[in-house]
Amino acid sequence: MNWDEYIERVWILFGNGKSYLHHDLKTKTAMENIAIIIVLLCGKGITHFRKGAGHAGLPPMITSEFETEYFFPAAHSTSLTLQCQAENGNITYEWYKNFMKLEDNQRVTYDWDTGEIIFTNLSNEDFGMYYCLAKNEFGASISAFFNISETRIDSFPIFKERDHTCQEFHYCKLSCSDKPFCVPKNNCRIEWKIGSGTSNNVDIKENMELDREGNLHFLNINQSYGAKNYYCGVWNENERIFRKGNLLNLDVKDSADSFVPPRAVYQSGYKAFVGENATLQCIFSGNPVPKVTWQYQEWISNCRES
């Protein structure tokens, strides 16, 4: 491995996919400073971390932004074109997959001068972690890392039809169990159906809730929902495929209880980084349907019936 290759490997290990346009050591992360110290101790390659104002005489600054992950089906012929662009002088580009330099082949080609990479007929062999490297006479920079992954949806396990009995005016839950593996998760959606076909969707009304795990909650159930077959299924938007679950026969028994007091039946927890969006959900049953309000106090959110 020559010196330039060694320096590039140091960047890969410590750089966290950031552009190496450094103007002030105080602005660097601890890992970046470790990489700089390694270079200084070796006594070579200092121009890779040159200080100074403006853009003249500096390594490239990558301006391209990539998604964290791209999803494609492995079973279909799919093409993808990405562009790596950088500023500061005459720049050449290289592309890497799983830390190995890419070479042109029948499925993947890239242009050293423009930074464009073209995937034709993506397959399992192309899934992995990628980044681009931009070079000029003063040094090099690497882009943020991203993944090219397979979009996929498996099938439900096959079981016999199940019977489920609920009491009129009371709480009733239909669980969507044994859900198949599905990615990407934000393009996978759980749907509930009535009957054996796929076109008759369950209409989520005032006395019904669908929780974050895909379970169907009747806050108070009546006879109109009984004597029917229900099932949950999963839709993958990327693949445009719907996987059907197993049928559940619902029977609603008569009840003399016209009033059922509120009861908490579901509450979701959620972890998120500062600055991200977060969704909380809580469900109360009862007849009539309870009104739910949220309260916030000292970093604790609670939902309660009111």
N, C-alpha and C positions, 0 to 999 in steps of 0.2 A: 504494500500500500504506500503510495507516494505521500508527500506532506499535505498537498491540497486535499487528497482523499481523507487523510487523517483529521484535518481541520473540519471537513464537512461532517465526519462521523461525530466529532465533539459537539458540533452544532445540533445534530440530530438528537444526541443523548441529553443535552442540557437546554436546548433552546425552546422547547415546547411549541415548535411550529411558528415562531415569530420572526418577523423580518429583522435582519441585523443592521439596521440603520441606527447606530448608537451615537448620541452626542454627549452624554454625560453619564459617568459611572453611577451617579447617585440614583438615576432613574431605572437602573436594571434590577431584575429580580436576583435573588441569592444564587439560583442555579446558573443564570447568565454570567454573573460575576465569577463563579467557579470556572466556567468555560474560558473566560478571559484570563484568569490567573494561570490556567494550564497553558494557554498560548504564550503568555509572557514568560513563564518559567522555561519553556522550550526555546524561547528566543527567536521565534520565527512567526510569520503570518500575522504580524501586528497590524498590517494594513487592513485586515479583515474587520478590525474594530476601530478604525480611524475616527478621531474626534474632529469637530469643526462645524462651522455654520454653513448653511446652504447645502446644495446637492453636488457641487463640483468635487471630484476626487473621492467620492464615497461609493461604497458597495451599492448594488441595486436595492430599491425599495419596492417590494411587491405590492401592487394595488388590487389584484384580483381577490375576490371573496368567494368562498365555496361553501356549500351546505355541509353540515357536519356529516351527513350520510345520504347517499343516493340509493334508492331501491329499484330493482328491476327483476322481472320474472326470469328464471333460468330456462323455462320451457319454451320461451318464444324468442325469435330473433329480434333484438332491440339494438338501436344505435345510440351513441352518446358522444357529444362534442363538448369539450371544456377548453377554456382559454386561460393561460397563465400570462399575466402582464406585469411589467415592472418599469420603474423609472430610473434614470441616471446612466447616461452614456449608451455605448453599444453593448447590447446584452444578448447572451445566448442562454438557452433553456435546456434543462434536462428533467425527465420525469422518473419518479421512483415508486415502486410498489413493494410494500413490506420491507423497506430499507434497501431493496435491490434495484439497481438502475435498469430501467426498461429499455428493451431493444425492440425495434420494429418487427412485427410479425403479421400474419394474415388477418388478425383481428384488431390489432392496435398499432397505430402509427402516430408519430408526433413530429412537429416541425421545430428544429433547433432554433430557428431565427424568430419565429412568431410566438412560440409557446403553446400552440394549439395541439391538442391531443384528440384523436378520433378513435372511438371504439365502434367496431362493426360486428354485429352478431355476438353481443355479450353472452358469456357462458359462465359456468361455475369457476373456470380457470381465471376469470377476470375479477372475481370478488376478492376484496382485500383493502388494505390501507394505502392511500396514495398521498403524495405531495410533489410539488415541483421545486426545482432549484434554478435560480436566476444568477448568472455570472457576468461580471465585467472585469476590467483590468485591475480594479481595486479590491475585489472580493466577491462574495456571493451571499445570497439570502435564500431561505427556504420559506415556502408558504405554510399556512395552517394545514394540519393533517385532516384528511377526510376519508370516509369509507365508501366503497361501492359494495352493496349487499344484496342478497336475494329477497325479493318480496315473496311471501309464502303464506298459504293457509292450508292446514291439515283438515282431517275429517273428525266428526264426533265418533266416539266408540258406539257400537251397535248394541242397544239393549231392547228389551221388550217394552211395550207400552206400560205406563204406570198409572195407577189410580190415585187421585188426591181428593180428599174430602174437607170442606170448610163449612163453617156455621154462618148462616145468614146474619147480616149486620155486623159481624165480627171481622177481625183482621185475618187476611189470608195471603200467604206468600207462595209464589211459584219460583222455584230455584232454577237458574240456568247453570246446570252442573256439567262437568267434564267438557268444558269449552276447548276447542282445538287451538293449537298454536297458530298465531296469526301475527305477521309483521308486514309493514310498520304499524305499530299499535295505534297511532293517531289516524290511520286510514282503515282501521278495523272497527266495525260497528255491530252491536248486538241488536237484533230485531226479534219481536215476538209475533207469531202468526196464529191464526185460528183455522182449524181444519187441516187437511192433509196437503193442500197446495201451498204455493209460495206467494200468492198475490194478495191474500186477505190479511192485512196487517192488523194487529191489536191497536185500537184507538185509545191512547192514553188520556183518560178523562180525569175529572176533578178528584175522584175517589181512588185514583191509581198513581203509582210512582214507579219509575225504573231507577234502580240504584246504580252506583258506579261499577258494580260487578256484573250488572246485567240481569239481576233478579227482579221479578215483577211483584209489586206489592199492591194488594187491594186494601185500602185503608178501612173500608167497610164494604163487604161484598153483598150482592143481592142475587135473587134467583135468575136474573137475566144473563148472568155469566156462567150458570151451571149447565150441565148436560152438553158440554162442548169439549173438543180436543184442542189443546194448546201445545205449542213447542217454541223453543227459542232457536235462533240460528245466527250465524256470524257472516257478515258481508265484508269482503276485502275490496276496497275501492280501487286499489292498484291493479289487481288481477281481474276485477269485475266478476267475482265468483261468490256465490252464496252457499254456505254449508248448513245443511239442515240437521237439527237435533232430533231427539226422540220424543214421541207423542206422550202427552200427559192428559188423562181423562179427568175433568174436573166435575165434582158433584157438590152442590150447595144444599145443605140440610136446613129445614125450617127452624126458626127461632122466634121466641116470644119477646126477646130483648130488643126493644125499640131504641133504647139509649145505651151506648157503650162508652165509658169514660176514656179520655185520651191516654195513650201509652206510647212511650218511645220504643220504636222497633228497629231503627237503623241510624247509625251515625258514622260517618267516614272520617278518618284521619288523613292528614296530608302533610308531606314534607316538601319544602321548596327553598331554593336559594333566595337571598335578599334581592329584590328587583324583579323576580319572576312572578308570573300569575299563579294563583292557587284557587282551587274550587273546593268548597266544603259542602257537605250534604247531610241533612238529618231528616228522618221521616217519623211522623207520629200517626198512629191509627186511632180510630174512634168514630162513633156515630152520634151526632153529625161530624163531618170532617173537621178536625181541629185547625185553628189558625196558628201558624208557627212564626215566631219572630226570633231574630238573632241579637245577641248582646255581646259586647266586647269589653274586656276589662283586664288590664295588666298582662297583655300578651296571651290571654286565654279567651277563646271564643266558645260560647255555649249557645246551643239552640234549645228553645223550650216552648211548650205550648202556652198560649195565652188566650 
